Amino acid sequence: MFPFFFDWTMVLLLPAMALAFWAQIKVKSTYHRYSEIQSRSRMTGQQAARRILDANGLGDVRVEAVAGALTDHYDPRTKVVALSEPVYGSNSLAALAVAAHETGHAVQHQTGYPALALRARLVPVAALGSNLAIPLFLIGLMIPSISWMMDLGILFFSAAVVFHLVTLPVEFDASARAIRVLANGYLAEDEVKGAKKVLSAAAWTYIAAASVALLQLVRLLLIRQSRD
């Protein structure tokens, strides 16, 4: 296992890992900055989400609070926009940006946005791939007689990479929808700029995750090739 983790191909991951580290710092610092600036409307994240959903004919989609920070998400199976507690009851620019982004996913679901539908179908495959890919690859790496398991591991990991790549347009589109909505009666022009910065910072975390996954796949392929 030692050569797998520390051979020269590890260098390939360093730029993506640095990007991921920077993205985490950026999203947390940007979110913290704009979570301390109240919107002039004094509308909370929950109120904004409910208003946006109703305006799009999504009265059947619930808005619920969930524990934790930056745990916000939309669940298409239960039709729930789940907002973290700091977002749900806050009237900050950050809260409205996040709430509008998550309702953007609900609107995507309603309109049949292709990338969202594809991502939903990939979830179980990507989850399975993430759990099995590396163990299978390592088994094939350590036992030459069953080296075909390395190929199976790569196949599983490829599914996880596809999931990360499909996630990018889904998240970018949800953010674009959020900014358009917020600029239409929710936030003043100067406040929209703050919301854009929050969502832009969040976008970098998805870009970093996709970069790490893609370069890890390249690394697996190079290791596999070296065994031929």
C-alpha positions as CSV (number, residue, x, y, z in Angstrom):
1,M,0.0,0.0,0.0
2,F,2.9,2.3,0.7
3,P,3.9,2.8,-3.0
4,F,0.2,3.5,-3.9
5,F,0.0,6.4,-1.5
6,F,3.5,7.9,-1.8
7,D,4.7,7.1,-5.3
8,W,5.6,10.0,-7.7
9,T,2.0,10.2,-9.0
10,M,1.0,11.8,-5.7
11,V,2.5,15.0,-7.1
12,L,-0.5,15.2,-9.5
13,L,-2.9,15.7,-6.7
14,L,-1.0,18.5,-5.0
15,P,-2.4,21.4,-7.1
16,A,-6.0,20.1,-6.7
17,M,-5.5,19.5,-2.9
18,A,-4.1,23.1,-2.6
19,L,-7.1,24.4,-4.5
20,A,-9.5,22.4,-2.2
21,F,-7.8,23.8,0.9
22,W,-8.0,27.4,-0.4
23,A,-11.6,26.9,-1.5
24,Q,-12.7,25.8,2.0
25,I,-11.0,28.8,3.6
26,K,-12.5,31.1,1.0
27,V,-16.1,29.8,1.4
28,K,-15.9,30.0,5.2
29,S,-14.4,33.4,5.3
30,T,-16.8,34.8,2.7
31,Y,-19.8,33.2,4.3
32,H,-18.8,34.6,7.7
33,R,-18.3,38.1,6.3
34,Y,-21.7,38.3,4.7
35,S,-23.5,36.5,7.5
36,E,-22.8,39.6,9.6
37,I,-24.4,42.0,7.1
38,Q,-28.2,42.2,7.4
39,S,-30.3,42.6,4.2
40,R,-32.4,45.8,4.1
41,S,-35.5,43.8,3.6
42,R,-34.9,42.0,6.9
43,M,-36.3,38.8,5.2
44,T,-35.0,35.6,6.7
45,G,-33.6,32.7,4.7
46,Q,-36.8,30.7,5.4
47,Q,-39.1,33.6,4.3
48,A,-37.1,34.1,1.1
49,A,-37.1,30.4,0.2
50,R,-40.9,30.2,0.9
51,R,-41.6,33.2,-1.2
52,I,-39.4,32.1,-4.1
53,L,-41.0,28.6,-4.1
54,D,-44.5,30.0,-4.0
55,A,-43.8,32.4,-6.8
56,N,-42.7,29.3,-8.9
57,G,-45.8,27.3,-8.1
58,L,-43.9,25.0,-5.7
59,G,-46.3,25.2,-2.7
60,D,-45.8,21.4,-2.2
61,V,-42.1,21.9,-1.5
62,R,-41.4,22.3,2.2
63,V,-38.7,24.5,3.8
64,E,-37.2,22.9,6.9
65,A,-34.3,23.8,9.3
66,V,-31.5,21.3,9.7
67,A,-28.7,21.2,12.3
68,G,-25.2,22.3,11.5
69,A,-23.6,25.0,9.4
70,L,-23.4,24.9,5.6
71,T,-25.5,21.8,5.6
72,D,-28.1,23.4,3.3
73,H,-29.4,21.2,0.5
74,Y,-32.5,20.3,-1.6
75,D,-33.8,16.8,-1.5
76,P,-35.8,16.0,-4.7
77,R,-37.1,12.7,-3.2
78,T,-38.9,14.4,-0.3
79,K,-39.3,17.8,-1.9
80,V,-37.7,19.6,1.0
81,V,-35.4,22.6,0.9
82,A,-33.3,22.0,4.0
83,L,-31.7,25.2,5.4
84,S,-29.1,25.1,8.1
85,E,-30.2,26.8,11.3
86,P,-27.9,29.8,10.8
87,V,-29.5,30.3,7.3
88,Y,-33.1,29.4,8.2
89,G,-33.7,32.2,10.7
90,S,-31.1,34.8,9.6
91,N,-31.8,37.9,7.5
92,S,-28.2,38.2,6.4
93,L,-27.0,38.5,2.8
94,A,-25.3,35.2,3.1
95,A,-28.5,33.5,4.3
96,L,-30.6,34.9,1.4
97,A,-27.9,33.9,-1.1
98,V,-27.8,30.3,0.2
99,A,-31.6,30.0,0.5
100,A,-32.1,31.3,-3.0
101,H,-29.5,28.8,-4.3
102,E,-31.3,25.8,-2.7
103,T,-34.6,26.9,-4.1
104,G,-32.9,27.1,-7.4
105,H,-32.4,23.3,-7.2
106,A,-36.1,22.9,-6.5
107,V,-37.0,24.9,-9.6
108,Q,-34.5,22.8,-11.6
109,H,-36.4,19.7,-10.3
110,Q,-39.7,21.2,-11.3
111,T,-38.6,22.1,-14.8
112,G,-36.8,18.9,-15.4
113,Y,-33.3,20.4,-15.7
114,P,-31.4,17.6,-17.5
115,A,-28.1,17.8,-15.4
116,L,-30.0,17.6,-12.1
117,A,-31.9,14.5,-13.3
118,L,-28.7,12.9,-14.4
119,R,-27.0,13.6,-11.1
120,A,-29.9,12.1,-9.2
121,R,-29.5,8.9,-11.2
122,L,-25.8,8.9,-10.6
123,V,-26.1,9.2,-6.8
124,P,-26.3,5.5,-5.9
125,V,-23.7,4.6,-8.5
126,A,-21.3,7.3,-7.3
127,A,-21.8,6.3,-3.7
128,L,-21.0,2.7,-4.5
129,G,-18.0,3.7,-6.6
130,S,-16.6,6.0,-3.8
131,N,-16.8,3.2,-1.3
132,L,-15.5,0.3,-3.4
133,A,-13.1,1.9,-5.9
134,I,-10.0,2.3,-3.8
135,P,-10.2,-1.0,-1.9
136,L,-10.7,-2.9,-5.2
137,F,-7.8,-1.1,-6.8
138,L,-5.5,-1.8,-3.8
139,I,-6.4,-5.5,-3.8
140,G,-5.6,-5.7,-7.5
141,L,-2.4,-3.7,-6.9
142,M,-1.1,-6.0,-4.1
143,I,-2.1,-9.3,-5.7
144,P,-0.8,-9.5,-9.3
145,S,-2.8,-12.6,-10.0
146,I,-6.0,-10.6,-9.8
147,S,-4.8,-7.4,-11.2
148,W,-8.1,-7.1,-13.1
149,M,-9.5,-5.8,-9.9
150,M,-7.5,-2.6,-10.5
151,D,-9.6,-2.1,-13.7
152,L,-12.8,-2.7,-11.8
153,G,-11.7,-0.1,-9.2
154,I,-11.0,2.4,-11.9
155,L,-14.4,1.7,-13.4
156,F,-16.1,2.4,-10.1
157,F,-14.1,5.5,-9.5
158,S,-14.9,6.8,-12.9
159,A,-18.6,6.9,-11.9
160,A,-17.7,9.1,-8.9
161,V,-15.7,11.4,-11.3
162,V,-18.7,11.7,-13.6
163,F,-20.9,12.6,-10.7
164,H,-18.5,15.4,-9.7
165,L,-18.4,16.7,-13.2
166,V,-22.2,16.7,-13.7
167,T,-22.5,18.5,-10.3
168,L,-20.7,21.6,-11.7
169,P,-23.4,22.7,-14.2
170,V,-26.1,21.9,-11.6
171,E,-24.6,24.1,-9.0
172,F,-23.6,26.9,-11.4
173,D,-27.1,27.0,-12.8
174,A,-28.7,27.1,-9.3
175,S,-26.5,30.0,-8.4
176,A,-27.4,31.9,-11.6
177,R,-31.1,31.4,-10.9
178,A,-30.6,32.6,-7.3
179,I,-28.9,35.8,-8.4
180,R,-31.6,36.6,-10.9
181,V,-34.3,36.1,-8.3
182,L,-32.5,38.1,-5.6
183,A,-32.0,41.0,-8.0
184,N,-35.7,41.1,-8.6
185,G,-37.1,42.6,-5.4
186,Y,-35.2,40.7,-2.7
187,L,-31.9,42.6,-2.5
188,A,-30.7,46.0,-3.6
189,E,-28.1,46.2,-6.3
190,D,-25.2,46.7,-3.9
191,E,-26.5,43.8,-1.8
192,V,-26.6,41.5,-4.8
193,K,-22.9,41.9,-5.2
194,G,-22.4,40.4,-1.7
195,A,-24.7,37.5,-2.5
196,K,-22.7,36.9,-5.7
197,K,-19.5,36.7,-3.7
198,V,-21.0,34.1,-1.3
199,L,-22.2,31.9,-4.2
200,S,-19.0,32.3,-6.2
201,A,-16.9,31.2,-3.2
202,A,-19.2,28.2,-2.8
203,A,-18.7,27.3,-6.4
204,W,-15.0,27.0,-5.9
205,T,-15.5,24.1,-3.5
206,Y,-17.3,22.1,-6.3
207,I,-14.6,23.0,-8.8
208,A,-11.9,21.8,-6.3
209,A,-13.8,18.5,-5.6
210,A,-14.1,17.8,-9.3
211,S,-10.4,18.6,-9.8
212,V,-9.3,16.3,-7.0
213,A,-11.5,13.4,-8.3
214,L,-10.3,13.9,-11.9
215,L,-6.6,14.0,-11.1
216,Q,-7.1,11.0,-8.8
217,L,-8.5,9.1,-11.7
218,V,-5.5,10.1,-13.8
219,R,-3.3,8.9,-11.0
220,L,-5.0,5.5,-10.9
221,L,-4.7,5.1,-14.6
222,L,-0.9,5.8,-14.5
223,I,-0.4,3.4,-11.7
224,R,-2.3,0.7,-13.5
225,Q,-0.3,1.4,-16.7
226,S,2.9,1.0,-14.8
227,R,1.9,-2.6,-13.9
228,D,1.5,-3.7,-17.5
